């Protein structure tokens, strides 16, 4: 078994993401011969170092040069995180990422196709709901999005781009929902949801420099009730 293969075997022992320093420690625990060799080499260095530091440096260098093909790297923070990924998992990841990259196009095509079959009144209702969402965000510094209660891309029961399938969710909730199907809010539930979201905003409104205007909210909710 080569050194690189031993490094990978050590990484496989982690159930989740780890960092290079922990990976190096695990290599030394599982393969003490590698650590012993690294310690001898470290003792001959002009600068003060240790065998563990030498192992970590080699792992880091190989990562940066692409020497580990079966290692996934998360560079979003420091120290960077790594984990072993098999060929099968890697292929599945590629397919998932491809599907995710294409999804916005598929979704846009579904919306365009459904929109063409709507009446003028139904189109107006959709445009008004979208406008109300934007104005809530503008006036109250929130992050509402227009959600399809029955998701357009749900794999078992896909919904339509239709005003009766639309509701407002904040971005965090909409992201959690993703392609799941939820029972659509009634108009009373939708208004209660919006009021709860804005109630939280009142706690930090002054810090955000936001002036919560009740008249604006009442007007927007009244408009929403007419087209919902």
C-alpha positions as CSV (number, residue, x, y, z in Angstrom):
1,X,0.0,0.0,0.0
2,X,1.4,3.4,-1.0
3,X,1.6,6.4,1.3
4,X,-1.3,8.1,-0.5
5,X,-3.4,4.9,-0.1
6,X,-2.6,4.9,3.6
7,X,-3.6,8.5,3.9
8,X,-6.9,7.7,2.3
9,X,-7.5,4.7,4.5
10,X,-7.0,7.0,7.5
11,X,-9.5,9.5,6.1
12,X,-12.1,6.8,5.6
13,X,-12.2,6.3,9.4
14,X,-14.0,9.6,9.8
15,X,-17.8,9.5,9.6
16,X,-18.1,13.2,8.6
17,X,-16.0,16.2,7.6
18,X,-12.7,16.7,9.3
19,X,-9.7,19.0,9.1
20,X,-6.2,18.3,7.9
21,X,-4.7,18.4,11.4
22,X,-7.1,15.7,12.6
23,X,-6.5,13.7,9.5
24,X,-2.7,13.8,10.1
25,X,-3.2,12.7,13.7
26,X,-5.3,9.8,12.5
27,X,-2.6,8.8,10.0
28,X,-0.1,8.7,12.8
29,X,-2.4,6.6,15.0
30,X,-3.1,4.0,12.3
31,X,0.3,4.0,10.7
32,X,2.9,4.7,13.3
33,X,5.6,3.8,10.8
34,X,4.7,6.9,8.8
35,X,4.8,9.0,11.9
36,X,8.1,7.6,13.0
37,X,9.6,8.3,9.5
38,X,8.1,11.8,9.6
39,X,9.6,12.4,13.1
40,X,13.1,11.4,11.9
41,X,12.8,13.7,8.9
42,X,11.5,16.6,11.1
43,X,14.5,16.2,13.4
44,X,16.8,16.9,10.4
45,X,15.0,20.1,9.5
46,X,16.7,23.4,10.2
47,X,13.4,24.9,11.4
48,X,11.7,23.5,14.5
49,X,8.9,21.1,13.4
50,X,7.4,17.8,14.3
51,X,6.4,14.6,12.5
52,X,2.7,15.5,12.8
53,X,3.4,18.9,11.2
54,X,5.3,17.2,8.4
55,X,2.4,14.8,7.8
56,X,-0.1,17.6,7.8
57,X,2.0,19.6,5.4
58,X,2.2,16.7,3.0
59,X,-1.5,16.2,3.1
60,X,-2.2,19.9,2.6
61,X,0.2,20.1,-0.3
62,X,-1.4,17.0,-2.0
63,X,-4.8,18.5,-1.5
64,X,-3.8,21.8,-3.1
65,X,-2.2,20.1,-6.1
66,X,-5.1,17.7,-6.6
67,X,-3.2,14.7,-5.6
68,X,-6.2,13.1,-3.8
69,X,-8.9,12.3,-6.3
70,X,-11.1,10.6,-3.7
71,X,-11.2,13.6,-1.3
72,X,-13.9,16.2,-1.2
73,X,-12.7,19.7,0.0
74,X,-14.8,22.4,1.5
75,X,-13.0,25.7,1.1
76,X,-15.8,27.9,2.5
77,X,-14.0,28.4,5.8
78,X,-10.6,28.0,7.4
79,X,-9.2,25.6,8.2
80,X,-10.7,23.9,5.2
81,X,-12.6,20.7,5.7
82,X,-12.2,17.4,3.9
83,X,-13.9,14.0,3.7
84,X,-13.5,10.8,1.7
85,X,-15.8,10.3,-1.2
86,X,-16.0,7.1,-3.1
87,X,-16.3,6.9,-6.9
88,X,-19.9,5.8,-6.6
89,X,-20.7,8.7,-4.3
90,X,-18.8,11.1,-6.5
91,X,-20.8,10.1,-9.5
92,X,-24.1,10.5,-7.6
93,X,-22.9,13.9,-6.4
94,X,-22.2,14.9,-10.0
95,X,-25.7,13.8,-11.1
96,X,-27.3,15.6,-8.2
97,X,-25.4,18.8,-9.0
98,X,-26.3,18.5,-12.7
99,X,-29.9,18.1,-11.8
100,X,-29.8,21.1,-9.4
101,X,-28.0,23.3,-12.1
102,X,-30.7,22.4,-14.6
103,X,-33.7,22.8,-12.2
104,X,-34.1,26.6,-12.6
105,X,-34.5,26.1,-16.4
106,X,-37.0,23.4,-15.9
107,X,-38.9,25.4,-13.4
108,X,-38.9,28.5,-15.7
109,X,-40.2,26.4,-18.6
110,X,-43.0,25.1,-16.4
111,X,-44.0,28.6,-15.3
112,X,-43.9,29.9,-18.8
113,X,-46.0,27.0,-20.1
114,X,-48.6,27.3,-17.3
115,X,-48.7,31.1,-17.6
116,X,-49.7,30.9,-21.3
117,X,-52.8,28.9,-20.3
118,X,-54.1,31.4,-17.7
119,X,-56.9,33.9,-18.1
120,X,-56.1,37.6,-17.9
121,X,-57.7,37.7,-14.4
122,X,-55.5,34.8,-13.2
123,X,-52.4,36.5,-14.6
124,X,-53.3,39.7,-12.8
125,X,-53.7,37.8,-9.5
126,X,-50.2,36.3,-9.9
127,X,-48.6,39.6,-10.8
128,X,-50.4,41.3,-7.8
129,X,-49.2,38.6,-5.4
130,X,-45.6,39.0,-6.7
131,X,-45.9,42.8,-6.3
132,X,-47.2,42.5,-2.8
133,X,-44.2,40.2,-1.9
134,X,-41.8,42.8,-3.3
135,X,-43.4,45.7,-1.5
136,X,-43.4,43.8,1.8
137,X,-39.7,43.3,1.4
138,X,-39.1,46.9,0.4
139,X,-41.1,48.6,3.2
140,X,-40.3,46.1,6.0
141,X,-36.8,44.8,5.1
142,X,-38.0,41.2,5.1
143,X,-37.3,38.4,2.6
144,X,-40.6,37.0,1.4
145,X,-40.7,34.8,-1.7
146,X,-43.6,33.6,-3.7
147,X,-43.9,29.8,-3.2
148,X,-45.8,27.1,-5.0
149,X,-47.6,25.2,-2.2
150,X,-47.7,22.1,-4.4
151,X,-44.1,22.3,-5.8
152,X,-43.6,22.6,-9.5
153,X,-40.8,20.0,-9.4
154,X,-42.2,17.6,-6.8
155,X,-41.3,14.1,-8.2
156,X,-44.6,12.4,-7.4
157,X,-47.2,15.2,-7.5
158,X,-46.2,18.4,-9.3
159,X,-48.2,21.6,-9.0
160,X,-49.2,24.3,-11.4
161,X,-48.2,27.9,-11.7
162,X,-51.6,29.2,-10.8
163,X,-52.8,31.8,-8.3
164,X,-54.6,29.2,-6.2
165,X,-51.2,27.4,-5.7
166,X,-49.3,30.5,-4.6
167,X,-48.4,31.6,-1.0
168,X,-45.8,33.8,0.6
169,X,-43.0,32.3,2.7
170,X,-39.8,33.9,4.0
171,X,-36.7,32.7,2.2
172,X,-35.5,30.4,5.1
173,X,-38.8,28.5,5.2
174,X,-39.1,28.3,1.4
175,X,-35.6,26.9,1.3
176,X,-36.5,24.2,3.8
177,X,-39.7,23.4,1.9
178,X,-37.8,23.0,-1.4
179,X,-39.6,20.5,-3.6
180,X,-41.9,19.3,-0.9
181,X,-45.7,19.8,-1.1
182,X,-47.3,21.7,1.7
183,X,-51.0,22.4,2.3
184,X,-51.6,25.9,1.1
185,X,-52.3,28.6,3.7
186,X,-55.8,29.8,3.9
187,X,-56.0,33.6,3.6
188,X,-56.4,33.9,7.4
189,X,-53.3,31.7,7.9
190,X,-51.3,33.6,5.4
191,X,-52.1,36.9,7.0
192,X,-51.3,35.5,10.5
193,X,-48.0,34.2,9.1
194,X,-47.1,37.6,7.6
195,X,-48.0,39.4,10.9
196,X,-45.9,37.0,12.9
197,X,-42.9,37.5,10.6
198,X,-43.3,41.3,10.8
199,X,-43.8,41.1,14.6
200,X,-40.2,39.8,14.9
201,X,-39.0,42.7,12.7
202,X,-40.4,45.2,15.2
203,X,-37.9,43.9,17.8
204,X,-35.0,45.0,15.6
205,X,-36.6,47.6,13.4
206,X,-34.8,50.6,15.0
207,X,-31.4,48.9,14.6
208,X,-32.2,48.2,10.9
209,X,-33.4,51.7,10.4
210,X,-36.8,50.4,9.4
211,X,-40.0,52.3,10.1
212,X,-42.9,49.9,10.2
213,X,-45.9,51.7,8.8
214,X,-49.2,50.1,9.9
215,X,-51.2,51.8,7.1
216,X,-48.9,50.3,4.4
217,X,-49.2,46.8,5.9
218,X,-53.0,47.1,6.1
219,X,-53.2,48.2,2.5
220,X,-50.9,45.3,1.3
221,X,-52.9,42.7,3.3
222,X,-56.2,44.0,2.0
223,X,-54.8,43.8,-1.6
224,X,-53.6,40.3,-0.9
225,X,-57.0,39.2,0.4
226,X,-58.6,40.3,-2.8
227,X,-56.4,38.2,-5.1
228,X,-55.4,35.3,-2.9
